[in-house]
Amino acid sequence: MPLPDWFLTEEERGNPDSSIPTWCTGNAVEPLIHGKTYFDRLVTEVESLREGDHLFFTDWRGDPDERMRDDGPTIVELFSNAAKRGVVVKGLLWRSHVDKLAYSEEENRNLGDEIRAAGGEVLLDQRVRRGGSHHQKLVVLRHPGRPELDVAFAGGIDLCHSRRDDERHLGDPQAVVMAKAYGPHPPWHDVQLELRGPVVGVLDFTFRERWNEPDDLDQHGPISTVTDKLKHADMSADRLPPQPPDPPEAGPMAVQTLRTYPAMRPQYDFARNGEQTVARGYTKAIKRARRLIYLEDQYLWSAEVARLFADALRDNPELHLIAVVPRYPDVDGRFALPPNQVGREKAISLCSMAAPDRVHVFDLENEAGTPIYVHAKVCIADDVWCSVGSDNFNRRSWTHDSELSNAILDDTRDEREPRDPAGLGDGARRFPRELRLALTREHLGRDLDVVDPADAVREMTEAADKLKAWHDGGRQGTRPPGRLMPHQTEKLPWYQSLWATPAYRLIYDPDGRSWRDRWANRW
């Protein structure tokens, strides 16, 4: 399978300011489904670090007291203890906004302060476009002199409250406040990747680009700068140790690291006009899909992204789209809810109009009937190409915030029928197919491998319809297996759309492209 058929070429990446590899081969990748699985694995790997090893991380939110296991350690204990052992601990956390606005400025600051007291260094990074955030979720662990142990974790899971859920979906005992429908301990569905091989060097390089960016950490006014000085924040990055050589090959997978950085002033040295390889990489893969696009996403709500799916559905009469999304936004309220609703209703409507019988949108609930918040960011095309990252399917993630995703092509064919679902000669591949089957087994609540795309559509639709019928019938008799429900959207009344639509476009889903790219309507 020629990698350029699915991956972006160097020219298509379109960022001449970065020397990040176009892609790298020889990697091993494992999906860690659920925060509890990821946190447990992270503890094992961090606790094995020795003096002189490296622990680098980026995150949107970090809660110091979040327990990584039932009996600890907390995230701050885990990272601080590593620093005390002589591990080089460096972190970049989004500076965020005040907690009263449901953000995490104090949590991120406290995590950084405690790690710094132990000998590490964590910077609060506000080098973002106005109204934007740093949304990357990455941990890189290097072992100079023992490169075969190097490992990285990247995906959708933050180091914070509400993320440590498992396959039962009873929620994290340490929860954030969300919309009332999710209850006091919101059930949470998420995915992170564990990566080994040369890709660890690529992700190390990605961290270093941000760390070494020379612009001021505070960029949006004197108040934040004065506040940080009064709180004795670390405002300058110390020098990193030299980057070790890439780890040896560890498996059969090619990985392309995709990123989003906005076009902004002052410019990033490593992306002077921004970078939209997330958008470009997904666009290329979606255009090549022929039978099934399976995705899980927190936000499926941008018209620009929806048109991409709609065009693919029109161009390929056998293509189906399966999307698993949250039943409700994470917030409710008279002013917060409508802008969240308007984008998704429009996006799903655009896809459904293109192919009414081939768009299948579901949400999830646990055995008690509590909705599960879908925070995963997964896309699988024809069981050949897949990606797991921090980016959502919206314009904000594709142009405005910083994001990080890893697209994967597995050299190992999957011999189960259909061996080549798309009919393009690429052949189904083991990793993306196994990831899709693992996710659908959980959602169906049955140990059933629905390999054929047509079977997957049928089984998921029937399971969702049965569960809905059971609810509609007053929950009489035994609850049908599974967690899938048909997702329903409602069109807002005109008087709400009048203000919610511009709020959604300007605040919730802004455009971080250059004016030239906006006028040309390109990523």
Disulfide bonds with the S-S distance in Angstrom:
none
